[in-house]
């Protein structure tokens, strides 16, 4: 059930604000580049839509997503409890050799 989602490079900028700012600047100056900037914004929005639709679980209903979220939270809680029990069972600390 695990699907792979391509890891996006952190260097990429996915903010729409710079594009919107450029569009407003072009409109203020009555610049002809406004159509080019609008097309860039459309492309960026379409890419975001494609990435969202490719996310695992996005096709599930909100109720199913909530159920999965609760199951994951229960798993994390159980793992944390087990870690605390394990740490409590350690009778000695490993000391660094000096």
C-alpha positions as CSV (number, residue, x, y, z in Angstrom):
1,X,0.0,0.0,0.0
2,X,3.0,2.2,0.3
3,X,3.3,4.4,-2.8
4,X,6.3,6.4,-3.7
5,X,6.1,10.1,-4.0
6,X,9.1,11.8,-5.7
7,X,11.1,13.8,-3.2
8,X,11.3,17.4,-4.1
9,X,14.5,19.3,-3.8
10,X,14.4,21.9,-1.0
11,X,16.0,24.5,-3.3
12,X,12.8,24.8,-5.4
13,X,10.6,27.7,-4.5
14,X,6.9,26.7,-4.4
15,X,5.6,30.1,-3.2
16,X,3.0,31.8,-5.3
17,X,3.6,35.2,-3.7
18,X,6.7,36.2,-5.8
19,X,4.7,35.5,-9.0
20,X,1.7,37.4,-7.8
21,X,4.0,40.3,-6.9
22,X,5.6,40.3,-10.3
23,X,2.1,40.3,-12.0
24,X,1.0,43.3,-9.9
25,X,4.2,45.1,-10.8
26,X,3.7,44.4,-14.5
27,X,0.1,45.6,-14.3
28,X,1.1,48.8,-12.4
29,X,3.6,49.6,-15.1
30,X,1.2,48.5,-17.9
31,X,4.0,46.2,-19.0
32,X,3.4,43.6,-21.7
33,X,5.0,40.9,-19.6
34,X,1.9,40.5,-17.6
35,X,0.6,37.7,-19.9
36,X,3.9,35.9,-19.5
37,X,3.7,36.2,-15.7
38,X,0.1,35.0,-15.6
39,X,1.1,32.0,-17.7
40,X,3.9,31.2,-15.2
41,X,1.4,31.4,-12.4
42,X,-1.0,29.1,-14.2
43,X,1.8,26.6,-14.7
44,X,2.8,26.8,-11.1
45,X,-0.8,26.3,-9.9
46,X,-1.2,23.3,-12.3
47,X,2.0,21.7,-10.9
48,X,0.7,22.1,-7.4
49,X,-2.6,20.5,-8.3
50,X,-0.7,17.5,-9.9
51,X,1.5,17.1,-6.8
52,X,-1.5,17.2,-4.5
53,X,-3.4,14.6,-6.6
54,X,-0.4,12.4,-6.5
55,X,-0.2,12.4,-2.7
56,X,-0.9,9.1,-1.0
57,X,-4.3,8.9,0.6
58,X,-5.7,12.0,-1.1
59,X,-8.3,9.9,-2.8
60,X,-9.7,8.7,0.5
61,X,-12.7,10.3,2.1
62,X,-12.2,12.7,5.1
63,X,-13.5,10.0,7.4
64,X,-11.0,7.5,6.2
65,X,-8.2,10.0,6.5
66,X,-9.2,10.8,10.1
67,X,-9.3,7.1,10.9
68,X,-5.8,6.7,9.5
69,X,-4.6,9.7,11.5
70,X,-6.0,8.3,14.7
71,X,-4.4,4.9,14.0
72,X,-1.0,6.6,13.3
73,X,-1.3,8.6,16.5
74,X,-2.1,5.4,18.5
75,X,1.0,3.8,17.0
76,X,3.2,6.7,17.9
77,X,1.8,6.7,21.5
78,X,2.4,3.0,21.8
79,X,6.0,3.3,20.5
80,X,6.7,6.1,22.9
81,X,5.3,4.0,25.8
82,X,7.5,1.1,24.8
83,X,10.6,3.4,24.6
84,X,9.9,4.7,28.0
85,X,9.5,1.2,29.4
86,X,12.7,0.1,27.7
87,X,14.6,3.0,29.1
88,X,13.3,2.2,32.5
89,X,14.5,-1.4,32.3
90,X,18.1,-0.4,31.7
91,X,19.9,-1.2,34.9
92,X,23.1,0.4,34.0
93,X,24.4,3.3,32.0
94,X,27.1,2.7,29.4
95,X,29.9,5.1,30.4
96,X,32.4,6.4,28.0
97,X,35.9,5.2,28.6
98,X,38.2,8.0,29.4
